[in-house]
Amino acid sequence: MRYRLTFVAGVVLGYVLGTKAGRERYEQIKRSAQQFTRNPAVRNTAESAAQQGREFADKAYHAVSDKVGDRMPDSVAQRVRTLRERAAHGPAEDDWGTSNT
């Protein structure tokens, strides 16, 4: 599914950048994309996928940490603790300065 979405995004981007239809077609595509992303069903699906990803990552973290134990370098352990603390305090701005809404 991820590869399919990447392919579709690449096709759309290539079309937008390579189109000879001009600014009007670009604005039409932009409006369609904004309308798509504002759709409540799309937003719910994206949030559901993100939540499942977080749950999977948490399970994987516990499985790996049980096997790795104390063999993890301190720098990596500190980074993981920092990321977990940030996640525990709720959604905040990401590294790009945008919110997760």
N, C-alpha and C positions, 0 to 999 in steps of 0.2 A: 504494500500500500504506500509506503514511504517513497519508494522509487517511482511509483505512478504519479504521485503528487509532485515530486521533483520534476518529472518529465513534463507534466502539464504546465507547471510554473515556468519551465524553460521555454516551452512552445509559446506561451503567452508573452513572456518577456521578449523573445525573439521576434514575435509578430509586432509587438508594440514598437520595438526599436527599429525594425526593418520595414514597417509599413509605409506605403506611399500615400495613404489616405489622409495623412496630415493630423493636425491638432484636434480636429473634430472627432475623428475616430478614437484618438487617444483619450479624450475626455469621456467619450461614451464607454470605453472599456474601464476607465477609472471609476465612473459612476456605478457600473455593473459590479465591479469588485467591491466597492464600498457597500453597496446594497447587499451583496452576498455576505460580507463579514458582519454586517449589522443584523442579519437574520437570527432570531432567537434560537432556532434549531441548530444552526451552525455553531453559535456561541456555546450552547449546551453540550454539543458533541465535542467541541474542542476542550472545554473545561473537564468533561468526563474523561477524555483521553489523557489530559494532563494529570488528573487525579490518579488514574490507573497507573500512569508512568511513575508518579511519586511513590505509590504503594509498592510497585515492583522494585523500584530503586531502594526503598527502605528494606524490603525483604532481602534483596541482593546484598545490601550493605551488611546486614546481620549475618548472612551466610558466609560472606567473605571474612568479616571480622572474627567470626568464630574459628575459621580455619587459619587465618593469618596470625591472630593473637598479638603477641608482643614483638613480632618480627618486623612490624611496620616502622619505617623511619619516623623520628619525631616530627620532622617537617610535614610529612604526609598526615600523620595523626592530628597535628595542630590544624591543618587546613580542613580536614574532615570535621573536626569539632566546630570550627568557625562556620562552616557551611550549615551544619546541623543547627547551631544556635540561631543563625540568620533565618533559617526555615521555620524554627519554632516560634519566632516572634511575629509570624504572619507575613502576608505578602507585602513586599516593599518595592522600592524602585530597583530595577535590574541594573546591570553594568552599563547599559546604554542610556540610562536616565529616563526610562519609560516605566509606566506602571503595568501591572499584570491584569488590567481590566479590559 
